[in-house]
Amino acid sequence: MFWSYYMKQFLLLIFFLSVFQLNAQETSTNTAIKEVRELMFGLKKKRAIQKIDSLLRLDIDKNDKLLLQTLKVEVLVNLLLFDEALVLANKSIADVALSDLLRTKLLLERSLIYEYVNQFEASRKDLESVHRYFEKDGVVKNEQFGEYLYRTASWYRVQDKDSMARVYALRANDFGEEKDYKDVIATANMILGFLVEDQTTKQKFRYTQKSLENFKQTNDNDAIVAMTFNHAKYFKIRGEYDKAMAYLDTLNSNIKDDKELLFRSSSAELKSQIFEEKGQLDSALVYFKKFKELAEEEFLIEQNIKVSEIQVKFEFEKKLLENNLLNENLEKEISQNRKLMIATAILLALFSVVGILLYYLSVRNRRIAQQSGEISETNKKLSITLSEKQILLKELNHRVKNNLALIISLIKFHAQDTEDAYYKNKFQHLEKRINAIAMAHEQFIYSENQIDVTLFNLQEYLQKIANSLVQTTNTPIAYTQNIEDISVTIDTALPIGILCNELINNSIKHADVLDNSLIIELTITEKNDSIEILYTDNGSTFIAQSHKKSLGLFIIESMVLQLDGHYERVDSTYTITLSIKK
């Protein structure tokens, strides 16, 4: 996607508007945490990082530690150190002790990082996780819910979906006014102003004016500077140069941070354009030179930020490598010490017969050397035989893969060749069933580098099956799978894949939905030596053949029986329990 200068400016501003409203617990670190917040909002973010790091080195409460880590993520994002922020956010989110409130805040910060680096799908998933949290019973919709609304509006805007962006921005404004959240109101109106295409309309000015008024009440200097610049630009476009210059002078007096070079250079550029349009070319040239100087300085700062991000990543990988080497050396040292202790004990216990022992060891060593030579020769032969068998196995798997692809192609040709809708449908279902087997073969068996692997993860396999079915139908489908980290053999994975293929295909074919939008949810958990599957769709009715079983239902029952399991079906919901084959 093409990123214009002002689009980048917009996203940077959204980052700076993340006001953290979380209440710390009553602990001994409350005063220090309050000092951290004052440093953040006082435009001393680097000092805030230093203060947080010093606190994290202390023996503090677990909840306070997680709160400080969340604060650090926010500061790192504001400093544009996305690599370091993302590493810390992922680590904190994975902590089981993290509260729902902090987790929601971290998800919002991470979604902004993903949005800025063009990973829009990852950003959308984090926003959906926040939405699911606020939809739970008993969860109070606080200021973070307002932040979710305007962040979602921002996401739609950079996707060029202005209509949806406007819907969420209006919802954010209404919610902010209902709860009197000034930051939410200000940000929502800022986005609404950006969505007005005509740069000279009074409607655009009303939005930005309301945004500026509310930002002033939050004392968010970054946002005040940005909105002041937008006002100056608005009046410049309208030809009201005196008002534009007044806003630019106000902007420059409010800039208190070196990070605001973006607005200093933009201000100088806008002043140069105003003087040029007024015919005052000498003044225009002065401000143009100033603009170029600031732009070059801004470029150097951006390069330094990128270098810092690369350095953080390098140091992280370097530390990881050093830890691995230390672990290896420690294991070697422990092994050597153990051997030394055993040898010493034997020498002390058998000192009186050391001569006999030495003779015995000499004879034994000669025998061992002879046997070692024989074993080495045998191992060489076995290695050659194993290599030959691995090559044959690869060739066999390759041919099986090609044959499965050929079968699928033949079925497609027959489906395309027939004009009978009944048989065309049958061919398509047959193709999907064979495709599920082919996917299992490709993922679990056909591998150039992992011939001996016997355990595999279900998540990727079932996701591929679902994607292949969803992409081949015209029905709008929202597919969600929640699968634990389960590793199984091919004997377990393949029946489950065929089973899920039939369930999803059955929903696509038979589910009767009210708004023509099919919603499918698949949940798989592991309990002891069993796998439990919960499958459901939003079909209001279920069409079943009473006079005979369909082939799909026969396949489902066969796969359940193959894994010594059982299932129950209530309307469009299946509850299935299967045994794991070793």
N, C-alpha and C positions, 0 to 999 in steps of 0.2 A: 504494500500500500504506500502511496506517495505521501510523505509527511512535509507539509509546508512549514515555513518559519512560525506562523501564528498558531498552527496546530501544536507544535512543540511547546510554544509559549503557554498555550492553554493547559496542556498536560502537566507542565512544571508547576503551574499555579495550583492545579488540583492537588498535587503532592503537598504543597505548602499549607493547604487548608485543613490538614488532618489534625484537628485539635483534640488532644487526648483528655477525656472526661472521666477517667476511672478513679474510684475512691480506694486509697490504700487502707489496709487493715491497721488497727491500732497496735503497732509494734514499735520497737526501739529505733527502727530505721525510718519512721514517718517523717521526721524533720529533714533527714538527708534526701528523701524522695521529693519532698516539697522543694528543696533547694535545686534539685535536678530539673523540676518543671519550670522553676523561675529562670534557670539558665536557658532552657529550650525556648520559652516564650520571650526571653529578653535578647534573642538573636545572638546567643553565645553557645551555639550548638557544639562546637568542638570542645569547649570546656565542660559541657554537659556529658559528652562521651567520656572524658577523663574522669569525671566524678562518678559516673556509673561503673566504669572499670574498677575504680578503687573500692567501691562498695561491694562489687561482685567477688573481690578477693577476700572479703571478710566472711566469718562464719555466721551467716544470717539465715533467717527463716526461709523455707522453701518457697512459700507464696511470695515473699518479698523479692526473692531472687528472680522468679518468673516475671513479676511485675517490672523489675529493672531491665530484664532482657527485652520485654515488649517495648519499654520506653526507648531502649537503645536501637531497636529496629526502626522505630519512628524517626529518630534523629538521623540514622544512617540514610534513610530514604530522603529526608529533607536535604541531606548533604550530597545526594545523588550517588552514593556508594552502594549501588544495587547488588553487586556480587556479595559483599560482606553482609548486607541486610538480608538477602535471600538465604544465605547459609544459616544465619542465626534464627530467622523466622522458621525455616524447616525444622531445625533442631528443637525449638520451643514448642511448635505445634505437635511434634511427636511425643512430647512429655505427657505421660498419663496424668500427672498431678495438675496440669494446666486447667484453670477454671474455664467455663463456657464463655464468660465475658471477655477474658483475655484472648481466648482462641478466636472469638469473633473479630476482635480488633486486629489480630495478626493476619487473619484471612483477608480483611479489608486492605491492609497494607500490602500483602503479597499480591492481591489482585491488581493493585496499581502498578507494582513493579512489572508484572506480566504484561499489562496494558501498554506501558511505556516501551518495552522491548519487543512489541508486536506479537507476543504469544497470547492472542486473544481468546483461544479456546481454554487455556489454563486459567486466564483471568475470569472467564465466564463461570467455570466450575467453582472457583472460590466464592464468587458472588452468589451462586446457587446454594452453596453450603450455608452462607450467612442467612439467606432467605429461609431455608429449612429450619434453622435455629429459631428465628422469630415467629415461625408458624406453629411452634410447639405450644401446647396448652400451658398456661400459667406463665409464659415468658413475657415480661414487660417490654414494650416497644419504647426504648429510650433514645437518646441522641444518636447512638450507633445505628439505629434503624433509619434515622434520617440520613446519616452518612451513606448507608447502603443504597438508599433511593437515589441520591445525587451521583453516587459512584456508578450506579447502573445507567443513569442518564448519560453520564460521560462515556461509558462503554459503547452505548448505542450511537452516540454522536461520532466517535472516531470510526465507527463502522458505516458511516454515512446513512444511518437509519434515523433521520431527524424526527420523524413522526413518533417513534417509540421513545426517543430521547426526550421529546417535549412532554409525553405522558408522565414519565418518571420525574422529570423536573417539576412539573406542576404538583404531583403527589408530594414531593419533598417540600415544596413551598407551603402547601396546605398543612402538612404534618408539623413543619417548623412553626407556623403561626399558631396552630392549636396548642403546642407545648411551649411556645415562646423560646424556641431554640434559635438564637440570632445567627449562629454560624450556618445552620441548615438553611434558613431563609436566604441568607446572603449568597451562599453557593448555588442554591437552586435558581435564584434570579440572575446570577452571573451566567449560568448555562443557558437560561432562556434568552438572555441578551445575545449570546453567541449564535443562537439558532435563528435569529432574525437576519435574513439575508440582506435586506436593504440597510446599508450602513448609515443612511441619513434619516431614517424614520424616527419619530418621537417615541414610538413604542420601544425601540431598542434602548433609547436613553432612559426611559422610565424603569426598565428592568435593571440597567447598570447603576442608575442612581439609587434605587432601593437596595441593591447589593452593597454599594459603597456605604450607605448609611448604617446598615446592619454590621458590616465588617468593622466600622469605627467603634461600635459598641462592644465588640469582642477584643479590641486592641490588637488585632492580627495585622501587624505592620506589613508583612509580605503581601497579603491580599489587598490592603489599602493602596499600596504602591501600584499593584497590577491594575486595579479598577480605575485609579486616577489616570493611568496611562491610556486606558480605553476611552475615558471621557475626553482626554486631549485629542485623541485620534478622531473621535466622533465630531468634535467641533471643527477640526481641521478639514475634514471631508465636507462639512457644510459651509466652509469658507468663513467661519467665525474665528478668525485668527487670534484676536485678543483673548478670548475665553480659552482657546487651546493653549496659548502661551502661559496663561495663569495656572492652568492645571499642570503643565509641565514644570513650572517653578515649584509648585506645591509638591509634586512627585519627587524632585531632586532634594527637597528639604526633608522628606520622609525616609529617604534611602539611608540606612544605617549599617548595612552589611556589605562586605566585598562581593558576596554572592549575587548582589543585585546589579552586576555589570550588564546583564541582559537589558534591564530597564534604563540604565544610564546611557548605553549605546543607542537604544531605541529612541530615547528622549532626544539625544543629540541629532539623530537622523531625522526625526520628525521636525525639529526646529529648523534644520537645514532646508527641508522641503518647504516649510512655511515661508522662510525668508526668500527662497527662490521664487515662489509663487507671488510674493509681494514685490518682487523685482529688486530686493536688497541682496545683490549677488555677493558682496564682500562678506556680509554676515553669514550668508548661506555657505560660503566656502570655509569660513572659520569652524562652523559647527559640523560641516562634512568631514573636515580633517579630524575633529574631536571624535566623531562617530567612528572613523576608521581606526583610530588609536584604541578606543575602547573595545571595538570589535576584535582587534588583534589580541588584546589582553584577555577578552572573554574566550577566544579560541584557545589560548594557552592554558587557561584554567580548565577548560573542558578536556584538553589533552592530559593535564595533570590528574584529573579525576579518572580518566580511562587508565592511565598508568597505575594509579592507586588500586583500581579494581583488579588489574592484571597482577599487581604485586600481592594483593590479598589472596588471590587464587593460587599464586605460586607458593606463597608461604604456607598456605593450607596443605597443598600437595606435598611440599617439602617436609612439613611436620608429620604428615601421615607416613611418609616413607621412613623418616627417622624412627618413628614409633615401631614400625614393622621390623626394622633392623634391630632395635633394642630388644624386642620380643624374641627374635631369632637368636640373638647372642645370649639372652638370659636362659632360653631353653637349652642351648648348647652347654652353657656353664653349669646348669643344674645337672645335666646328663653326665658331664665330666666329673663333677663332685660326687655324684652317686657311685660312679664306677671306682673312683679313688677310695671312697669309704669301704666299699666291698672288698677291694684288693687289700687294703690295710688290715681289715678284720681277718681275712684269710691268712695273711702273713703272720699276724700276731698269734693266731690260734694254732697254726701249724709250723711254728718256727723250729720245733725239735725235729721235724722230718722234712726240712726244706730241701735237703739234697735229693731225697727220694722224689719229692714233688717236682723238682726241676727236671730230673730224668724222665719222669712220667709226662710232664708237659712237653718235653722235647720230642718224645715218641708221638704224643698225641698231635702236636703241631704238624709233624711230618704227615701223619694220617689225614689231618684236616686239610693240609695243602693239597694232598693227592685228591681227596674228595672234592675240594673246592675246584680243582681243575676239571674234574669230571662234571661237576654241577654247572660250571661255566660253559663247558662245551654243550651240555644239554640245553642250557638256557638260550644259547645262540641258535640252536636248531628250533627250539620252541618259538623264539622271537621271529625267525624267518617264516615259520608256519603261521604264526599269528598275523604277521603282516600280510601274507597271502590271503588269509581268511578275511581280514578287514577289507582288503581291496575287493575281494569277491562280494562281500556283504554290501559295500558301497555300490558296486555295479548292480547288484540285485535290487537294492532300494531305489537306485536311479531308474531301473527298468520298470519297477512297480509304479513309481511316480509317473513316468511317461505313459504307462498303460492306463492308469487312472485318468490322466488328462485326456488320453485318446477316447476313453469310454465316455467321459463328460462331453467331449466335442461331438461324438457320434449322436449322443442323446439330443444335443442342441440342434444338430442338423435335422434329425427326425422331427423335433418339435417345430422347427421352422418350415419343414416340408409339408407337414399335415395341416389341413385347414379345418379339421374337426376340433372344436373347442374342447370337447371332453378328453380326447387323447392328447391334445397339446398340453392341457393341465396336468395330465398324468405324467407326461414326459418331464415337465418342469419340476414336479415333486420328486421324481426319480433322480433328476440331476442334482437337486439340493441334498438329497440323502447321500448320494455318492460323494458329493463335494465335502460333506461333513467328515466322511472317512478319509478323503484325500488330505484334508487339513490336518487331521490327526497324524497321518503318515508323514506329512511334510514337517510338522512341528516336533513330533515325539520320536520318530524313527529316522527320517532322512536327514542326516546331518554329517557334513564333511569332517567336522572336528570333534564330534561327541558320539562316537560309535558305541561306547560302553555306558552311556548315561541310561539309568533305569527309572529315575523319578522325575516328574515334570509338573509344572504349575498349571492349574486349570484356568486361571484368569484370562490369559492371552488367547488360549484355544477357543473358549466360549465366546469371547469378544469378536473373534474373527468370524465365527459361525453366525452370530447375530448381525454383524455388519453386512455379510454377504446376503442375508435374507432381507434386511431393511433396505438395502440399495437396489434390490431387484423388484420392488413393489412400488406402485404409485400412491399407496395409502400413506398419509403422514403418520409417522411412528415415533414415539418418544420411548426409547429403550434405556432402562437403567439396570445395571447389575451390581450387586454388592456381594463379592465373593472373598472369603477369607484366604489367607496365604496357605493354600492346601497343595501338597505335592503327592502325586499318585503315579502308579504305573500305567502303562498303555492299556492293560487289561481293565482298569477302572475308568480311565479317561475316555476311551473310545465309546463305551456304552452311554456314558453321561453326555458326550457330545451328540450322539445320535438321538438320545432322549430329548435334549434341549432343542435340537433342530426340529423335531416333530412338534414340540409344544409351541414354539414360536410360529412355525408354519401354520399350525392349527389356529392360532389366534388371528393371524393375517387372513386366513381363509374364512373363518367362521364367526369371529367376534363381531357383534352388532353394537356399534358405538353411536352415541347420540350426536356428537359434533364432527363425525368423520375423522377424528383424531384418535389413533390407537395408542394407548399407554401400556407398556409392558414392564413388569418388575421381576427380576430374578435374584433370589437371595440363596446363597449356599454357605453352610457352616459345617464344621467338623466337630463331632462329639464322640470321644473314645475312638472306636474303630469304625464309626459310621459317618456317613455324609447325609445331611438333611437339606432338602431342596424345598424352597417355597416359591412357587411360580403363580403369577396372577396377571390378569389384564382387566381393562375397564369395560369389557363387553357386558351389556345389560342382559343378554340372553346367550344360551349355548345351544347350538343346533347339533343334535345327536341322531344317529340312525338307529332306530329301535329294532329293526328286523335283522340287522347283522352288524358286526363290528367293522369299523372302517380299518383300512390298512394302517393309517397313522396310529389309531388306538392299539392295534395289534402290536405295532413296533414298540410303542411306549411300554406296554405290558411285558413284552419280551425282554426289553432292556432292564426293566425293574427285576424281572425274574432272574435274569443272568447275573445280577449283582445281589441275589438273595434278599431282595427288598420288598417293600409294600408301599402302596400309595392310596390316598384318599382324594376325591374330587368333589368340591362343592361349587356348583355353577362353573365359573371360569378360574377357580383357584385350585391348584394342585399342591398337596403336601406329600412329599416323597422321602422315604428313608431307605438308604442303600448301604450295603456292606463294602468296605474297602478291601480289594484283593491285594495281597502281599506279593 
